[in-house]
Amino acid sequence: ALAVEDAAHEHQRPKVDHYSDHIFMSLYGVHLDVDTGELHTSELAVFAAHKWLITVRKTGAFDMAHVEAVWDSNADRAEHGVGFLLHGLLDHVVDGHFEAVQELDDAVEDVEARLFDDKPQPLAVQKRSFQMRKALVDLRRVSLPMREVLNTLMRRDLGIVDEAMAAYFQDVYDHVLRVTEWTESLRDLVTTIQDSNLQVQSNRLNEVMKKLTAYAAIFGAVAAITGFFGQNLPYPGFGNHTGLTIMAILLLASTLGLGVVFKRRDWL
């Protein structure tokens, strides 16, 4: 009754429950939408004993036809019974996890390239990195417990997986380890990308502020000179062309001089 209840309700944790005459498993197939970065999951409940296997698909997204094709193409191992059937099913599930993490790896590399683009898009990079981080968290939630699932199935006291099939289950277990390790490294990398994106934006803002400050200094000198020559009090050249000439020379010299100094100091 407990297994039936779990099979009837969604959002179960991937697991294996061992009962007196059968086992019950919860599994998740995954599919990554590359365009939106959303990870779609399809939940699967499995009842298995020594002579039978029943799958309960809670959505129509799980491709059971592919699993059946794998069973048919490896009919020579059918003599190993339910262990053979479980291997084909689990191998298909874990391969889906592996394919999803590969696609996420490609997406992370694309975001890394966009991070230092000549025409930066910080908001797009930030949005994409958050999408990938969410997908990685969802993938980790369904792939990490698979280690426990495989370990439980390979226990000798269950008697479902014989010695001949143990090597095949060990291969699936190795793939699970690769997926979980890859997922963890990608999560760290996405966090680094988010921090780097904020740092790049901060650096670009500092560059802009530095240039604006330099231009403000130049125009401050211009304003001081024009303000001096615009006063009503007499000054050298007041009221004739000499004053205009002096003011023009000072304006040109101060503008060019400050521009050269700031350029040499990489302030412009």
HELIX and SHEET records of a PDB file:
HELIX    1   1 LEU A    2  ALA A    8  1                                   7    
HELIX    2   2 MET A   64  SER A   73  1                                  10    
HELIX    3   3 ALA A   75  HIS A   80  5                                   6    
HELIX    4   4 VAL A   82  LEU A  115  1                                  34    
HELIX    5   5 PRO A  122  SER A  143  1                                  22    
HELIX    6   6 MET A  146  LEU A  153  1                                   8    
HELIX    7   7 GLU A  163  PHE A  229  1                                  67    
HELIX    8   8 HIS A  241  ARG A  264  1                                  24    
SHEET    1   A 4 LYS A  15  HIS A  18  0                                        
SHEET    2   A 4 ILE A  23  ASP A  33 -1                                        
SHEET    3   A 4 GLU A  38  ALA A  48 -1                                        
SHEET    4   A 4 LEU A  53  ARG A  57 -1                                        
END                                                                             
